[in-house]
Amino acid sequence: MKKIKPCPFCGEEAEIKYSDRYYWIECEGCHARTNDFCIDDYERGMAETQKLTTKSWNKREMSELQKYIKLRILEIALNSVGHKGYVSDTISTMANCVEGWFKDFEAK
């Protein structure tokens, strides 16, 4: 099996997890994770599902939600350029907005 890359968000190690018939990879630091991959008795077994899960983690494809949040964070960062605030103010603003972004995204 291919080696699991470190987390793209925090750099910590990630490991493959298993529950019932599902596999996923989760970061030990920030708990970012892949989608669940189900073992299908007819098409793929445990080894193939582990490979698929690892490939997904290592490929670094962003979900639609991740893309949406990344764009919103970039928007806030760009809007704060030139203002006489501190970086901590921008980070605080971003943190306060995340919950609303999830609601906005789910409504679409």
Secondary structure, 3 states (H helix, E strand, C coil): CCCCCCCCCCCCCEEEEEECCEEEEEECCCCCECCCEECECCCECHHHHHHHHHHHHHHCCCCHHHHHHHHHHHHHHHHHCCCCCCHHHHHHHHHHHHHHHHHHHHHC
